[in-house]
């Protein structure tokens, strides 16, 4: 059976609606630095409260999923390829800033998307 682009998009859209557990080690904001030819990922710490929401450890306020948030990242990771940035984050950093396997899988998918956008000149928006 051949799957169309639309079929695959429906699968991804459905899976994007699932409930996820947030990584207590923090989260990443991913973007491209096209001038330097780099995939960039800013890591931010957080605490997960009893409701399962990410909370700023400094202010105790819930970190919104959408919109602008004024926070300072703890570390900036960069790589020329998805593999390079994954190795830096998941293998070379101790302790690892990712503690959940599903979070590592998500980052890998996002870094591949970012690399493709970097190579093709397409826009990259983190999912």
N, C-alpha and C positions, 0 to 999 in steps of 0.2 A: 504494500500500500504506500503510495506516495503522499507525503504531507505537503500541504501548501504553506506559504509564508503566513497566511491568515490562520491556518490551523495551529501553527506553532505559536503565533501571537496569542491565540485564545488560551492555550495551555499555560503560557507564561502569565497572562493576566489573571487566570484563575489561581495559580500558585502564589501570586503576589498578594492575594486576599487572605492568605492563611495567617493564623496567629503565630507570632514568634516570641521567643524569650530573648530579651535584650542582654547583651554581653556585659557583665559587671566590670570588665576591664576597660570599657570605654567604647567610643565610636570614632569613625573616620569620615572626614569630608574630602572627597576626591575631586580633583580638577586637573586641567592640562595647563602646562606652561609651554605654549607652542614655540615661543622664541628660543627657549633652551632645548626644546624637543623632549620634554619630560612629563611623565605621569607623576602627579603629586598627591600625597595623602596626609592631611593634618589629623593627628590623633588627639582626642579630647577624653579626659577622664570623666567618669560619672559614677553615681551610686544608684542601685536599683532599689526602690522603696517597696513596701509591703503590697502595693497595688500593681507592681511590675513596671512602674514608670521610671524613666531615667531622670535623675535629680542631680543638679549641680552640687558637687561636694562642698563648694565654698559658700553658696548662698542658701542651699536647701530648697531652691525653687525647681519645679518641674521644667525639664528642657523640652520645648515644643518640637514636634516632628516637622512642622512647616513654618516658614517665615524666618526672618533674621534673628539670630541670637548673638549677643555680644559676649563672647567667651574667648579665652586665650588657650590655644592648643599647647599640648605638652611636648610634642615632637612632630617634626616635618620629615616625612619619608619621600624620597624621589627615586625614580627609575626610568630607564629608557625603554624598557619592555615590561609587560605584565609579569613575566617570570622574574626579572631582576627585582622589582619592587616587592613581590611576594617573598622572595628569598630574604631580602633585607628585613622585612617585618616578621615573618613567621619562623625563620631559621637563625638569623644573626642577632636578633634583639633578645636580650635576657633581662628580666623575665619577658616572655612573649606578651605583647599587648592585646592578644586575642586568646580568649579562653574557651570559646565555644566553637565546635567544628562547623556548625552551620554558618557562623559568622565568617570563618575562614573561607568556606565555599562561596559565600556571597562576595567577599572581597576579591577572590580569584575571578569570578564572573565579571565583576565591575572593572577590574584591571584589564581584562581582555577587551571589554567594550571600549575602555579608554584608549588602549593601544590601537585598536582598529580606527577610532576617530582621529587619533594623532596621525596615523599613517595616511588616511584617506582625506583628511581635511574636514571631515564631518563634525558637526557639533556634538559635544559630549555633555549629557546631563545625567547625574547620578540617580539611579533608581532607588 
